[in-house]
Amino acid sequence: MHVFITGGSGHIGSRVIPLLIAHGHTVTALARSESSAKKLESLGAEPIHGELSDVALLEDQARSVDAVLHLAFHHELLQGPNADFTAPGKKDRAALEAFARGLGGKGSEKIIITTSGVHFRTPGRQVTEDDVEPLAFRPDHVQFLRDQGMTAFAVRMSPITHADGTGGFLPMYVDAVKKLGYAPFIEDGQSRFAACHADDAADIYVKVLENAAKLDNLFYHAVGEEAVTNKEFAETTAKKLGLETKSISQEEAGRLLGFTAHMFGADCPASSKITQRELAWKPTGQTLAENIAQHVE
């Protein structure tokens, strides 16, 4: 298949592209900068210069391919004290509407795989692939695409999708720990989050793409570890950096950890049982603790 990918030079996309090519697919990819274009070329993709907000370009690219993998996102809109948590979702919807027009809408045999997350849903219960609860800043727009008759799916990412000491909220937390001189956990540290190795997450996109004709679910979860506690994460980080841990209040977390405080304070474990069964997928990469122990400095 000929695949167009957004976010191809990013943490996950740069792992998806070599997998696609190894499986015999050809890839074109959106490049926001010259450095991004060079990285895409080194991965084996043909770069297309443009921005995610250029909906005419997105529509045109979708028209010329067999499938779209949409991984890019306006994360920068979530930063700062005046962040609008609905703005990225609105921009994402506009991009997906452009892709839908280009792919042909109802009756099209073309495939689109978009990206969402498992975190920030109802605290205290496990999120599964059957869960359709909306998410504010990275909504599950896949139902909108299905309603138009598209062959559409969403891969939901763990908040820490990691590799080589990077990924998701991991580097943000490590930077904060180094500045503070201790590794904080919030309240009793028992709030939970999911984690996954980036290579395992990338594999899901390719498996969904190649098995699209026989898949029924809307959502597939890149979850390797269902429930890492905030305290376990702090202890692992502290041990690696030779520091102590310390409990802080939710109010203190907002001041000391910034946006990451929202993630660590929300108790949102997640499952990938349906993903593993339907895709014959099994996470094999390093655990988060192993990644920290080997790569964080």
Backbone hydrogen bonds, N-H to C=O, Kabsch-Sander energy under -0.5 kcal/mol:
donor,donor_aa,acceptor,acceptor_aa,energy
3,V,1,M,-0.6
3,V,26,T,-3.0
4,F,67,A,-2.5
5,I,28,T,-2.2
6,T,69,L,-2.3
10,G,7,G,-1.4
13,G,7,G,-0.6
14,S,10,G,-2.2
15,R,12,I,-1.9
16,V,12,I,-1.7
17,I,13,G,-2.3
19,L,15,R,-1.0
20,L,16,V,-2.6
21,I,17,I,-2.4
22,A,18,P,-2.4
23,H,19,L,-1.4
24,G,21,I,-1.8
25,H,20,L,-2.4
26,T,1,M,-2.2
28,T,3,V,-2.6
29,A,46,E,-2.4
30,L,5,I,-2.1
31,A,48,I,-2.9
37,A,33,S,-2.2
38,K,34,E,-2.3
39,K,35,S,-1.9
40,L,36,S,-2.5
41,E,37,A,-2.3
42,S,38,K,-2.0
43,L,39,K,-1.3
44,G,40,L,-0.7
44,G,41,E,-1.0
45,A,40,L,-2.5
46,E,27,V,-2.5
48,I,29,A,-3.1
49,H,47,P,-0.5
50,G,31,A,-2.4
54,D,51,E,-1.5
55,V,53,S,-1.7
58,L,54,D,-2.0
59,E,55,V,-2.5
60,D,56,A,-2.1
61,Q,57,L,-2.5
62,A,58,L,-2.4
63,R,59,E,-1.6
64,S,60,D,-0.8
64,S,61,Q,-0.9
65,V,62,A,-1.1
66,D,2,H,-2.6
67,A,2,H,-1.5
68,V,111,I,-2.4
69,L,4,F,-2.7
70,H,68,V,-0.6
70,H,113,I,-3.1
71,L,6,T,-1.3
71,L,69,L,-0.8
75,H,73,F,-1.9
77,L,74,H,-1.4
78,L,75,H,-2.1
79,Q,76,E,-1.2
83,A,80,G,-1.4
84,D,77,L,-0.8
85,F,83,A,-0.8
87,A,84,D,-0.9
90,K,86,T,-1.7
91,K,87,A,-2.1
92,D,88,P,-2.4
93,R,89,G,-2.2
94,A,90,K,-1.9
95,A,91,K,-1.8
96,L,92,D,-2.2
97,E,93,R,-2.3
98,A,94,A,-1.7
99,F,95,A,-2.3
100,A,96,L,-2.5
101,R,97,E,-1.9
102,G,98,A,-2.2
103,L,99,F,-2.7
104,G,100,A,-1.0
105,G,100,A,-1.4
107,G,149,G,-0.8
108,S,105,G,-2.0
111,I,66,D,-1.9
112,I,151,T,-2.2
113,I,68,V,-2.7
114,T,153,F,-2.7
116,S,155,V,-2.4
117,G,138,R,-0.5
118,V,157,M,-2.2
124,G,267,D,-3.3
125,R,122,T,-1.0
127,V,269,P,-2.4
131,D,128,T,-1.7
141,H,139,P,-1.6
143,Q,140,D,-0.9
144,F,141,H,-0.6
145,L,141,H,-1.4
146,R,142,V,-2.5
147,D,143,Q,-2.6
148,Q,144,F,-0.7
148,Q,145,L,-0.6
149,G,146,R,-2.3
150,M,145,L,-2.1
151,T,110,K,-0.8
152,A,150,M,-1.3
153,F,112,I,-1.8
154,A,218,L,-2.6
155,V,114,T,-2.5
156,R,154,A,-0.6
156,R,220,Y,-2.8
157,M,116,S,-2.7
157,M,155,V,-0.6
158,S,222,A,-0.8
160,I,194,A,-1.0
161,T,159,P,-0.6
162,H,160,I,-0.7
162,H,196,C,-1.9
163,A,166,T,-2.0
166,T,163,A,-2.0
169,F,159,P,-1.1
170,L,167,G,-1.9
173,Y,169,F,-2.3
174,V,170,L,-2.5
175,D,171,P,-2.4
176,A,172,M,-1.7
177,V,173,Y,-2.5
178,K,174,V,-2.2
179,K,175,D,-1.6
180,L,176,A,-2.3
181,G,177,V,-2.7
182,Y,177,V,-0.7
183,A,244,E,-2.9
185,F,246,K,-2.1
187,E,248,I,-3.3
189,G,186,I,-2.7
193,F,228,V,-1.9
195,A,225,E,-2.1
196,C,160,I,-1.9
198,A,162,H,-2.9
201,A,197,H,-2.0
202,A,198,A,-2.5
203,D,199,D,-1.7
204,I,200,D,-1.0
204,I,201,A,-0.7
205,Y,201,A,-1.0
206,V,202,A,-1.2
207,K,203,D,-2.3
208,V,204,I,-2.8
209,L,205,Y,-2.3
210,E,206,V,-2.4
211,N,207,K,-1.2
212,A,209,L,-0.9
214,K,211,N,-1.8
215,L,212,A,-1.3
220,Y,154,A,-2.1
222,A,156,R,-2.9
222,A,220,Y,-0.5
223,V,221,H,-1.7
224,G,195,A,-2.1
225,E,195,A,-3.0
228,V,193,F,-3.0
229,T,227,A,-0.5
230,N,191,S,-2.4
231,K,189,G,-2.8
233,F,229,T,-2.3
234,A,230,N,-2.1
235,E,231,K,-2.7
236,T,232,E,-2.4
237,T,233,F,-2.2
238,A,234,A,-2.8
239,K,235,E,-2.4
240,K,236,T,-1.9
241,L,237,T,-2.0
242,G,238,A,-1.0
242,G,239,K,-0.5
243,L,238,A,-2.7
246,K,183,A,-1.7
248,I,185,F,-2.5
253,A,249,S,-2.5
254,G,250,Q,-1.7
255,R,251,E,-1.2
256,L,252,E,-2.9
257,L,253,A,-3.1
258,G,253,A,-0.5
258,G,254,G,-0.6
260,T,257,L,-1.3
261,A,258,G,-1.6
262,H,259,F,-1.3
263,M,259,F,-0.8
264,F,260,T,-2.5
265,G,261,A,-1.8
266,A,262,H,-0.8
266,A,263,M,-0.7
267,D,265,G,-0.5
268,C,192,R,-2.7
268,C,266,A,-1.2
270,A,226,E,-1.7
271,S,127,V,-2.8
276,Q,272,S,-2.8
277,R,273,K,-2.0
278,E,274,I,-3.0
279,L,275,T,-2.2
280,A,276,Q,-0.7
281,W,275,T,-0.5
281,W,276,Q,-0.8
291,N,287,T,-2.3
292,I,288,L,-2.6
293,A,289,A,-2.5
294,Q,290,E,-1.9
295,H,291,N,-2.8
296,V,291,N,-0.6
296,V,292,I,-1.3
